């Protein structure tokens, strides 16, 4: 028995620190490292100073809960994911719009503690969510004529507003029907 305990202790030391659970959404777990990555990516993309405070982590946790609910619905509905080529194009466009050159872009990634692949996956996820939202809620928006030339911008803004409202209502319903547990330790200093 002592040999087994010694082996388990040695294995755990080699394996390193286990990531702490931050949120449980149904039977899915969001870890503290996923939470911190979400904060870093969001602030990087928004050009905001890096702030890993409990308040920012809590806001990110709320977003990740919504993302998990959307991910589950996308899997159930077999929504097609964007292609890797689209991710490359999005990353290139983001870099060109926000940074004068590759060295500045890479320095910013390092400053925020994120990898280029993480950013690419984040951009790909955003595209997938936009497509999901459009496909899932576009049909539910009657009476909007996208073809009209007069007031087309107003119609489009009105349509987007209704889609956002429908998405918010759907997320609220999904949250009500799903066990969500925030682990206190993940949101303390």
N, C-alpha and C positions, 0 to 999 in steps of 0.2 A: 504494500500500500504506500509506504514511504517513497518507493521508487516511482510510482505513478504520480504522486504529488510533486516530487522533484522534477519529473519530466514535464508535467503540465506547467509548472512555474517557469522552468527554463524556456519552454516553447512560447509562453506569453511574453517573456522578456525579449525574445528574438522577434516576435511578431510586432512589437511596438505598441503604441497607445491605440486603443480602440476608440473610434469616433463616437462621440456622445450623441444620443438621440435628442433632437430639438423639438420635433413635432411628430405626432402620429395622426395620419389621415386614413381612416378606415383601417386597412391592414397594411398600409404603406408607411414607411418611415422617412422623415426628412432629417438628415444629420446636421450637426452643428457646422461641419465643413461645407456642406451644401448651402447652408444659410449664409455663411461668411462669403462664399463665392458669389452668391446672388447680390449681396451688398456691394462687393467689389466691382462686379460687372455693371451693375446699374449706375453706380457713381462714375465709373469710367466712361460709359456711354453718354451720360448726361454732363460730363465735364465738371463734376462736383468734387470738392475735396473729399478724400477718403475718411469716412467716419463709421467706425465699427461699434458705435454706442448701442446700449440695449434698445433704445428707441428705434434706431435704424434696423437692427436685427429683427425686431418685432414686425416692422413694416414689411421687411423682406420675407419674413415667415408667412405673413398674410398672403403675399403674392405667390409664394411657393405652394400654399394650400390651394389657391385658385388654380395654379398650374397643374397640380396633381389631379384635381377634379376634371380639368379640361383634358389632360392626358388620358385619364380613364375613359372619358366619353369618346375621345378620338380612337382609342383602341377598340371599343365596343362597336363604333360606327364604321370602322375600317376606312378612316379618312387617309388618303395617300399623303405620305410625307414629301416635303420638297426634296429636290435632287442635290447631291453634293456639289454639282456645278453651280447651282443657285447660291449655295453657301459661299463658295469661292468668290462669286461675283459680288455678293453682298458685302463680304469682308473687304474686297478691293475698293468698292464704292465708299464704304465707311472710312477706310484709311485715307482715301484721296480727298474726301470732304472735310476731314478733321485734322489731318497732319500734312505738313509740307513735304515730308519724305519718310522713307522706311525707318531710318535711325530714330527719328522723333517718335514714331509710332511704337517701335520696340521699347524705347525708354519709358514711354507712358505705360505700356503693359507691365513692365518691370516695377515701376513705381506703385502700381495698384496691386501687384502680386497675382497677376493672371497670365495665363498662357494664351497664345494666339488661337490654339485649337478650342479653348474654352470660349473665347469670344465668338469664334465661328459657329460653334454649337448653339450659343445663346442667340445669335442672329438667325440661325436656321429655325430655332424654336419660335422666335417672334414671327417669322414668316408662316410657319405651320399654324400658329394660333390665329393669325389674321385670316388665313384661308379657311380654317375651321369656323371662325366667327361668321365670315361672309357666307359660307355654304350652309351653316346650321341655322342662321337667323335671317338671312336675306329673303328666303321664301316666306318668312313670317311678316314681312314688311309690305303690306298691300298698298296700292294707290300711289306709288312713287314712279313717275315717268322719267327714266334716265335718258330718254331720247330727246326730250324737249330742249330747245335752244334757249328759250326765254326762262330765266329763273333756274337754269340747270344747277348752278352752284348752290342756290338755296334748297332745291330739292335734294341734292346730294348731302348737304349738311343735315337736313331734316332726316333723311334716311339713315345716315350714320348715327345720329342721335337716338333714333328709335332702335337701331341694332344694338347700340351700347346699353340702352335701357333693358332690352330683352336679355342681353348677355348678363347684366347685373342681376336681373330677376332670376334667371336660370341658376347663376352661381349661388344666390341666396337660398334657393330651393335645394340645391345640391348640398350646401353646407348644413342645412337643417336636417337632411336625410343621412348625413355621414357623421360618424364619431370622429371628432377632431380634438386632440389633446395637446396642448402646449406645455412643454416641460420647463418648469420655472428656472432651473439652473442655466438654461441656454440663453436666458434673457437678463441675467444679472451681470454686473460689471466684472 
